[in-house]
Amino acid sequence: MKKLWLLPVLAVLAAGCAEKKTANNAQPAGMVNPFKEVETAAEAAETAGFEITVPDEINGLSDPVYRVMEGMIEVVYEEGDEVVIVRKAPLKTTDGIKKDISGDYSSYEESAMVCGVNGGVEARMNNHLGNVARWDDGEYAYALVINPGTSRGLETSVIMELIESIR
């Protein structure tokens, strides 16, 4: 007697073992994505309860995608393997330490405080090119993430210009 009933069970088990990934910055398929995609900055503001202002284009990337989760707006510019992410959320601290809303916890060769914007910007970089910039305006925390985990970042001067245009 053949055990044909065993084939569907094995197929289900095998499918459950494969790690499935989605687009850049995504988690394995089994995890719930906390972000809800919306059409416009205005819809993001209405959903989140605060506004965000970002450039139409960053580093040659345009047509950003707006996403919202509880207490945060994320704007993603992406084409191929190039990605730039802007995040804004109400400023929160834990034991006097400002929360990192970048979502990028990669290791970088360098980190520095760059003066000039609202008391300073924390930058993390590889090969003197910035991949992560974090700052706040006293009310909101911001993060700018460029090609996370790579050495394909942006010059500090370009990052500072971008920061000036993000509100």
N, C-alpha and C positions, 0 to 999 in steps of 0.2 A: 504494500500500500504506500503510495507516494504522499509526502507531506506538503501538498500544494498550499495549504493555509500559511505555511511558514514564509513563503516568498514575499507577500505584502508586508509582513511584520519586519523582515530584514530590510526591505526597501525603506520603510519608515525610519528604522533605526539608523541606517546609513545616511539618510538625508539629514537627520538631526545632528550628526557628527560633523558635517561639513560646515566650515565657518563661512558665512555669506557676508559680503561687504557691499555697501552702497557707495555713492559718490564720495568725493573728498570730504574729510572731516566727519565722516559718518561712523556709526558704531555697528557692531555685528547685527545682523537682521533680527535677532531675537530681542534686542533692546528697544524700548519705546523711545521714539524721537520726541523730545519735549517741545520742539518748535513747530509752529503752525505757519505755513506759507500764506502770505497775503499779497495782493496785487500792487499796492502803492504805499508810499511813505505815509500818506494820509490815513489809509486803513491800518497801517502798523501803529500809528499814533493813537487812533481811536481804540484799538484793541489793547494796547499797553498802558494807555493813560498818560503818555508823555510823547513829545515829538522828537524826531531825529532829522538832522540835516546832514547830507553827505554829498560829495561831488557826483556829477553825472558819469564821470570816468575816472578810474584810478589805474595808473600804469598801463594804459592802453586797453583796459578792460571796461566794458560798459554794460548796459542792461542789467543792473543789479537785481537780485532776488531779495525780497523783504521777508523776514521770518520773525515771529513773535512767540515768546513763551512768557510765563508769569514773571513780570518784573524785568524783562529784557527785550530789546529789539536787536536783531542781527541783520546786517546787510551783506550779501555775498556777491562778489564780482568774480566770475569764473569763466575760463576758456581753456580747454585742454588740461594741462597740468599746472597752469597758472591760477592762483586763487588769492584774493584779498578779502579779508573779513573785517567788518567794522561792527563793534558792539557798544551798546549804551544801556546802562541800568542805574537805578537809584544807588547812590553811594552807601555802602554798608561796611562796617568795620567789626572785627572780632578782636577783643583785647587790644584795641588801638591800632590794629593792623588792617589796612584796607584790603578788601577782597579782590582777588585776581579774577576778572571776568573774561580773560582772553580765551580760555578753553584750550590753550596750547601749553602743555606741560613738558614739551621736548627739552632736551639738553642743548644749550648753546655755549659756544666758546667764550663769549663775552657778555657782560651786563654792565650798564652804566646809567647814571642819572644825567639827563640832559636838561639844562636850565633854559628858561625862557617862556614856558607855557604854564600858567597857573601853578607856579612853584616848582615845576619840574616834571619830566617825563621819564619813566623807567623804560629803558630799551634793552632788549635781548637780541644778540646778533651773532652771525658767523661771518668770518672774513671781512669784518668791518662793515657789513651790510645788515641793516635792521630787519628782523623778522617779526618782532613783537614790540609794540609800544603801548604802555599803560599810563593813564593820567586821569585826573578828575578836576572838576570845576567847583568843588565844595558841596555840590548837590548831586551830581551824577558822576559815575565812573565810566570810563571809555577804554576801549581796546582796539588796536589796529593790528591785524595779523596778516603777514605777507608770506605766502608759500611756507606754511608751518613745517618745521623740522628739517628745512633744507638750507643750503648756502645761497639761495636765490632770493635775497632780500632787496631792500632799497637803500640808497644813500640817506644819511641822517638829514641832510638839508631837504630832501624830497619828503621825508616823513614829517618833518616839522611844518612844511607847507600844507601837507594833508591835514595834520592836526588842527591847524588854523581854520580849515574849512569844514570840520566836523563839529556839529553842535547837537 
